[in-house]
């Protein structure tokens, strides 16, 4: 039971880290798009 709980926590942590990485990628893309758009304007 303990190992199952700790594994669940590890999976949750991995999910959080993965989501943060995805959000960072999206933020960088959005920044790049904003810069591109501002250059066009």
N, CA, C and O atoms as CSV, one atom per row, in Angstrom:
chain,resi,resn,atom,element,x,y,z
A,1,UNK,N,N,0.841,-1.196,0.000
A,1,UNK,CA,C,0.000,0.000,0.000
A,1,UNK,C,C,0.882,1.255,0.000
A,1,UNK,O,O,0.607,2.221,-0.711
A,2,UNK,N,N,1.939,1.220,0.805
A,2,UNK,CA,C,2.821,2.389,0.885
A,2,UNK,C,C,3.509,2.631,-0.462
A,2,UNK,O,O,3.616,3.767,-0.922
A,3,UNK,N,N,3.971,1.544,-1.084
A,3,UNK,CA,C,4.674,1.689,-2.358
A,3,UNK,C,C,3.726,2.230,-3.421
A,3,UNK,O,O,4.127,3.017,-4.278
A,4,UNK,N,N,2.463,1.801,-3.361
A,4,UNK,CA,C,1.508,2.275,-4.353
A,4,UNK,C,C,1.304,3.793,-4.184
A,4,UNK,O,O,1.223,4.540,-5.159
A,5,UNK,N,N,1.222,4.220,-2.908
A,5,UNK,CA,C,1.016,5.648,-2.638
A,5,UNK,C,C,2.214,6.460,-3.119
A,5,UNK,O,O,2.050,7.500,-3.758
A,6,UNK,N,N,3.406,5.987,-2.814
A,6,UNK,CA,C,4.601,6.736,-3.194
A,6,UNK,C,C,4.727,6.772,-4.720
A,6,UNK,O,O,5.170,7.769,-5.290
A,7,UNK,N,N,4.328,5.666,-5.378
A,7,UNK,CA,C,4.391,5.657,-6.838
A,7,UNK,C,C,3.395,6.676,-7.404
A,7,UNK,O,O,3.694,7.383,-8.366
A,8,UNK,N,N,2.217,6.737,-6.798
A,8,UNK,CA,C,1.214,7.709,-7.227
A,8,UNK,C,C,1.734,9.123,-7.074
A,8,UNK,O,O,1.518,9.970,-7.940
A,9,UNK,N,N,2.427,9.378,-5.961
A,9,UNK,CA,C,2.987,10.709,-5.726
A,9,UNK,C,C,4.049,11.017,-6.771
A,9,UNK,O,O,4.119,12.137,-7.278
A,10,UNK,N,N,4.867,10.037,-7.090
A,10,UNK,CA,C,5.919,10.246,-8.085
A,10,UNK,C,C,5.286,10.550,-9.441
A,10,UNK,O,O,5.758,11.428,-10.163
A,11,UNK,N,N,4.223,9.832,-9.787
A,11,UNK,CA,C,3.542,10.065,-11.066
A,11,UNK,C,C,2.949,11.471,-11.069
A,11,UNK,O,O,3.028,12.180,-12.073
A,12,UNK,N,N,2.360,11.871,-9.953
A,12,UNK,CA,C,1.784,13.222,-9.857
A,12,UNK,C,C,2.873,14.263,-10.063
A,12,UNK,O,O,2.685,15.238,-10.791
A,13,UNK,N,N,4.026,14.047,-9.409
A,13,UNK,CA,C,5.127,14.995,-9.540
A,13,UNK,C,C,5.577,15.073,-10.991
A,13,UNK,O,O,5.814,16.165,-11.508
A,14,UNK,N,N,5.697,13.921,-11.656
A,14,UNK,CA,C,6.095,13.887,-13.056
A,14,UNK,C,C,5.084,14.658,-13.894
A,14,UNK,O,O,5.462,15.408,-14.794
A,15,UNK,N,N,3.789,14.474,-13.599
A,15,UNK,CA,C,2.745,15.194,-14.326
A,15,UNK,C,C,2.934,16.692,-14.181
A,15,UNK,O,O,2.859,17.439,-15.157
A,16,UNK,N,N,3.182,17.128,-12.938
A,16,UNK,CA,C,3.350,18.557,-12.678
A,16,UNK,C,C,4.548,19.097,-13.452
A,16,UNK,O,O,4.467,20.145,-14.092
A,17,UNK,N,N,5.660,18.369,-13.385
A,17,UNK,CA,C,6.875,18.812,-14.085
A,17,UNK,C,C,6.614,18.863,-15.581
A,17,UNK,O,O,7.007,19.817,-16.252
A,18,UNK,N,N,5.943,17.825,-16.110
A,18,UNK,CA,C,5.650,17.775,-17.546
A,18,UNK,C,C,4.773,18.953,-17.945
A,18,UNK,O,O,5.029,19.608,-18.955
A,19,UNK,N,N,3.732,19.224,-17.147
A,19,UNK,CA,C,2.831,20.343,-17.454
A,19,UNK,C,C,3.591,21.666,-17.440
A,19,UNK,O,O,3.363,22.532,-18.284
A,20,UNK,N,N,4.498,21.814,-16.468
A,20,UNK,CA,C,5.280,23.045,-16.387
A,20,UNK,C,C,6.140,23.209,-17.641
A,20,UNK,O,O,6.254,24.308,-18.183
A,21,UNK,N,N,6.742,22.113,-18.097
A,21,UNK,CA,C,7.574,22.173,-19.299
A,21,UNK,C,C,6.729,22.564,-20.502
A,21,UNK,O,O,7.141,23.383,-21.323
A,22,UNK,N,N,5.533,21.965,-20.601
A,22,UNK,CA,C,4.645,22.280,-21.730
A,22,UNK,C,C,4.246,23.750,-21.692
A,22,UNK,O,O,4.244,24.428,-22.719
A,23,UNK,N,N,3.906,24.240,-20.490
A,23,UNK,CA,C,3.510,25.647,-20.353
A,23,UNK,C,C,4.668,26.561,-20.722
A,23,UNK,O,O,4.468,27.603,-21.345
A,24,UNK,N,N,5.881,26.169,-20.337
A,24,UNK,CA,C,7.058,26.974,-20.674
A,24,UNK,C,C,7.226,27.047,-22.185
A,24,UNK,O,O,7.489,28.117,-22.736
A,25,UNK,N,N,7.070,25.895,-22.861
A,25,UNK,CA,C,7.178,25.861,-24.320
A,25,UNK,C,C,6.139,26.782,-24.936
A,25,UNK,O,O,6.448,27.553,-25.845
A,26,UNK,N,N,4.886,26.703,-24.435
A,26,UNK,CA,C,3.806,27.536,-24.964
A,26,UNK,C,C,4.130,29.004,-24.738
A,26,UNK,O,O,3.908,29.835,-25.619
A,27,UNK,N,N,4.659,29.330,-23.553
A,27,UNK,CA,C,5.005,30.721,-23.241
A,27,UNK,C,C,6.075,31.222,-24.210
A,27,UNK,O,O,5.967,32.328,-24.741
A,28,UNK,N,N,7.097,30.417,-24.438
A,28,UNK,CA,C,8.173,30.814,-25.347
A,28,UNK,C,C,7.620,31.020,-26.747
A,28,UNK,O,O,7.963,31.987,-27.426
A,29,UNK,N,N,6.749,30.090,-27.178
A,29,UNK,CA,C,6.145,30.215,-28.509
A,29,UNK,C,C,5.327,31.496,-28.589
A,29,UNK,O,O,5.401,32.235,-29.571
A,30,UNK,N,N,4.537,31.753,-27.531
A,30,UNK,CA,C,3.677,32.936,-27.527
A,30,UNK,C,C,4.535,34.203,-27.584
A,30,UNK,O,O,4.218,35.147,-28.307
A,31,UNK,N,N,5.627,34.210,-26.810
A,31,UNK,CA,C,6.533,35.365,-26.819
A,31,UNK,C,C,7.086,35.574,-28.214
A,31,UNK,O,O,7.135,36.696,-28.717
A,32,UNK,N,N,7.505,34.466,-28.841
A,32,UNK,CA,C,8.073,34.541,-30.187
A,32,UNK,C,C,7.028,35.070,-31.156
A,32,UNK,O,O,7.339,35.904,-32.006
A,33,UNK,N,N,5.795,34.596,-31.038
A,33,UNK,CA,C,4.717,35.048,-31.916
A,33,UNK,C,C,4.458,36.534,-31.691
A,33,UNK,O,O,4.276,37.284,-32.650
A,34,UNK,N,N,4.440,36.960,-30.431
A,34,UNK,CA,C,4.211,38.382,-30.124
A,34,UNK,C,C,5.312,39.240,-30.738
A,34,UNK,O,O,5.033,40.300,-31.299
A,35,UNK,N,N,6.553,38.791,-30.637
A,35,UNK,CA,C,7.665,39.545,-31.215
A,35,UNK,C,C,7.505,39.613,-32.728
A,35,UNK,O,O,7.708,40.663,-33.336
A,36,UNK,N,N,7.138,38.480,-33.330
A,36,UNK,CA,C,6.957,38.412,-34.783
A,36,UNK,C,C,5.851,39.378,-35.217
A,36,UNK,O,O,5.996,40.112,-36.194
A,37,UNK,N,N,4.737,39.360,-34.462
A,37,UNK,CA,C,3.603,40.227,-34.796
A,37,UNK,C,C,3.997,41.694,-34.630
A,37,UNK,O,O,3.663,42.527,-35.473
A,38,UNK,N,N,4.704,42.010,-33.548
A,38,UNK,CA,C,5.101,43.406,-33.305
A,38,UNK,C,C,6.056,43.874,-34.398
A,38,UNK,O,O,6.061,45.054,-34.747
A,39,UNK,N,N,6.864,42.963,-34.943
A,39,UNK,CA,C,7.767,43.326,-36.044
A,39,UNK,C,C,6.940,43.620,-37.295
A,39,UNK,O,O,7.247,44.543,-38.049
A,40,UNK,N,N,5.885,42.821,-37.509
A,40,UNK,CA,C,5.019,43.039,-38.677
A,40,UNK,C,C,4.282,44.367,-38.562
A,40,UNK,O,O,4.088,45.059,-39.561
A,41,UNK,N,N,3.869,44.729,-37.342
A,41,UNK,CA,C,3.131,45.981,-37.143
A,41,UNK,C,C,4.103,47.140,-37.181
A,41,UNK,O,O,3.695,48.293,-37.034
